Each structure stands twice: as C-alpha cells, then as structure tokens.
C-alpha cells in the first residue's frame, strides 16, 4: 500500500512540473510574439498576445510593462497606469 501511495505522489509531482514548464513556454512565446508586434507597431495583435499571457501569469512584471507600452501607443493612458 505504501508503494502505491509513493508512486501516486511521484507521478503527481512529475505531472505538475511538466504542466508548469509548458505554461512557461506558452508565456515566453506570447511575450516574444508581442515584442515583434510592438516593433511592427501592430499594437492590437500585441495586446491580444499579452492579454493571453496575463491570464496565465497575472503577476509577470514584463507582461505588465509591455501592456503599459501598448496601451500608451493606443492612447489608452487610463489602462496604461492600471
């Protein structure tokens, strides 16, 4: 019985780590894509990517910085300082 419990705990830990790594990849991809859109002055597309990333990682300061830049470029200053 103890072996099954340990196996379940190890499996759960492994799956949790794999899920976190996948989320981190998704966040980094969204940020890089947003950077490219910002460089092209395609602020609407950048905003879309950043809002998706923010849903996954709401405390990411880089995402918030990019959101501020995009909102300023779109002349939505009330959202840029939020």
PEBELZI-V306281 format. One record per backbone hydrogen bond with DSSP energy under -0.5 kcal/mol. CO is the residue of the C=O (numbers start at 1). NH is the residue of the N-H. E is the energy in kcal/mol with one decimal. If there is no record, write none. Layout:
co = (CO | CO)
nh = (NH | NH)
e = (E | E)
This chain:
co = (1 | 2 | 3 | 4 | 5 | 6 | 7 | 8 | 9 | 10 | 11 | 12 | 13 | 14 | 15 | 16 | 17 | 18 | 19 | 20 | 21 | 22 | 23 | 24 | 25 | 26 | 27 | 28 | 29 | 30 | 31 | 32 | 33 | 34 | 35 | 36 | 37 | 38 | 41 | 42 | 43 | 44 | 45 | 46 | 47 | 48 | 49 | 50 | 51 | 52 | 53 | 57 | 59 | 60 | 61 | 62 | 63 | 64 | 65 | 66 | 67 | 68 | 69 | 70 | 71 | 72 | 76 | 76 | 77 | 79)
nh = (5 | 6 | 7 | 8 | 9 | 10 | 11 | 12 | 13 | 14 | 15 | 16 | 17 | 18 | 19 | 20 | 21 | 22 | 23 | 24 | 25 | 26 | 27 | 28 | 29 | 30 | 31 | 32 | 33 | 34 | 35 | 36 | 37 | 38 | 39 | 40 | 42 | 41 | 43 | 46 | 47 | 48 | 49 | 50 | 51 | 52 | 53 | 54 | 55 | 56 | 57 | 60 | 61 | 64 | 65 | 66 | 67 | 68 | 69 | 70 | 71 | 72 | 73 | 74 | 76 | 75 | 79 | 80 | 81 | 82)
e = (-2.0 | -2.5 | -2.3 | -2.4 | -2.3 | -2.6 | -2.5 | -2.6 | -2.3 | -2.4 | -2.4 | -2.2 | -2.1 | -2.1 | -2.0 | -2.0 | -2.2 | -1.9 | -2.0 | -2.4 | -2.1 | -2.0 | -2.4 | -2.6 | -2.4 | -2.1 | -2.4 | -2.3 | -2.4 | -2.4 | -2.4 | -2.0 | -2.4 | -2.7 | -2.4 | -1.5 | -3.1 | -1.5 | -1.1 | -1.9 | -2.6 | -1.9 | -2.0 | -2.5 | -2.5 | -1.6 | -2.2 | -2.5 | -1.5 | -1.1 | -2.7 | -1.6 | -0.6 | -1.8 | -2.2 | -2.5 | -2.5 | -2.2 | -2.0 | -2.7 | -2.9 | -2.2 | -2.3 | -1.9 | -3.5 | -1.6 | -1.5 | -1.4 | -1.4 | -0.8)
